[in-house]
Amino acid sequence: MTLDPITLSVLAAALRGIAEEMGAILVRSASSANIKERRDCSTALFDAAGRCVAQAAHIPVHLGALPDAVAAVIACDPAPGDVFIVNDPFTGGTHLPDLTLVAPCVLDGRIRAYGVARAHHSDIGGMRPGSMPSDSRELLQEGLVIPPLRLVRGGAPVAEVLELILANTRTPTLRRGDLRAQGAAAALAGQRLAELAARRGLDVVLTAFDDVQAYAERRTRAALAAMPDGTYPATSEVEGDGVTSADLPLRVAVTIAGDTIDVDFTGTAAQTDGNVNCPLAVTRSACLFALRVALPDDVPSNAGTDAPLTVRAEPGSLVHARRPAAVVAGNVETSQRIADTVLRALAQAVDLPAEGQGTMNNLVLGGPGWTSYETIGGGQGASVRGPGPSGVHVGMSNTLNTPVEALELELPLRVRRYELRDGSGGRGRHAGGDGVERSVEVLVPATLSLISDRRRHAPAGRAGGGPGALGENLVNGEPLPAKATRDLVPGDVVTVRTPGGGGYGAPPP
């Protein structure tokens, strides 16, 4: 059976709607500000073979790596009524704070799909509050490692697994609430698929799974075929790994041949002692994001989009880290730098915006019984169409800010300053977006972890446009490096000034 175009369009929208509704349930039901306010979470629908069918427009670094998590769960032989949890970066996860729940969807007595919900939990144990230490040297220092485990078996919660997880976090009440919200989101997929199958017929729904992926693949291959064939090299760097401040080189060669794209990282730095290492799933996620940027907006995002992409990376390198490497910053910072480097290469073949801030500006604060985690927006690059937006999350992040009211009501923190850095975007015919300045005062003793980049190498402009301003980190006005950990006393003020985006085109005389 092959669906006609109108029916396929209707069902593709219905499947995408299921993924979006899962995300809405998760955000509205969560306990922590990181999920309910910042929306640091992602949801998607997969078929029985572990191929992505539809995803919500959430976090690129989450979504591109989800297929590895689903594959790891399928390898554990899930049964109807099971719900799995996983965060192990080397078995389907990204970094340890990202907990993923995978729930089989049973239709006509068989597992026909999987509902998946991934969310960043603001503490999962480890050596420092927030589970995002800038100075970790191995995975176990970053928190509790969870291989694929049944959180629910045959419809009955496995209490021992949940209690083990809650015993290894500084904020167990929030974790319990967030996990319940994730469970509700994952379970919703099965309910909505059953309703869709009742209206349209199970065979039609299963055919739609295949056809929507085939359509995305056709559109992706057609877009690639329209690009000029060739190999396009690019280089960039990660500004230190928390152990050393020396730049770590990123090298990529993007080859477009017909309707395929090959991304080769030969020459990239070796796996490091610090925590900027990337599991291959995260690297592939960054490459997929860069490809998605170069595609028309109406191409669906699913396994078909991924099909023409090949990623090559040497095992044991910065972008294909091996256990027991520390990886917490690889997910948030190195992924950004990978995406920017691949986009820099692709810009030699197609017209793309100038570089955005290229960092998530991770600000982590915490103490006994509380943690605060947020990423901070900055400038996006300008394009041929107009100026870059200011004060937004770019690249592999797609979250919101933490509202001042939520931060101050829930945590012993006070926001002293939050404003745009006027003029920090690169000059050009179209100016790059401005970064922001955010200053937070701690009211009790706290531990600070900062994980950032673009403090030495500015986001580049394009087509003659100027670079965006560098980012800065300060405590009480004293500068800190890109990756830093400090103990704070009441009254200390942490300031993060985020980079601006690059400008596009030569500026007017």
Secondary structure, DSSP 8 states (H G I E B T S, - for coil): ----HHHHHHHHHHHHHHHHHHHHHHHHH--SHHHHTT--EEEEEEETTS-EEEE-S--HHHHTTHHHHHHHHHTT---TT-EEEE--TTTT-SSTTEEEEEEEEEETTEEEEEEEEEEE-S---SSSTTS--TT--SGGGGS----SEEEEETTEE-HHHHHHHHTT-S-HHHHHHHHHHHHHHHHHHHHHHHHHHHHH-HHHHHHHHHHHHHHHHHHHHHHHHTS--EEEEEEEEEE--SS--SEEEEEEEEEEETTEEEEE-TT--B--SSS----HHHHHHHHHHHHHHTS-TTS--SHHHHTTEEEE--TTBTTB--TT---HHIIIIIHHHHHHHHHHHHTTTS-----------EEEEEETTEEEEE---B----BTTB---SSB--TT-------HHHHHHHSSEEEEEEEE-TT-S--SSB-----EEEEEEESS-EEEEEE---SSS----BTT-------EEEETTEEE-SEEEEEE-TT-EEEEE------BS----
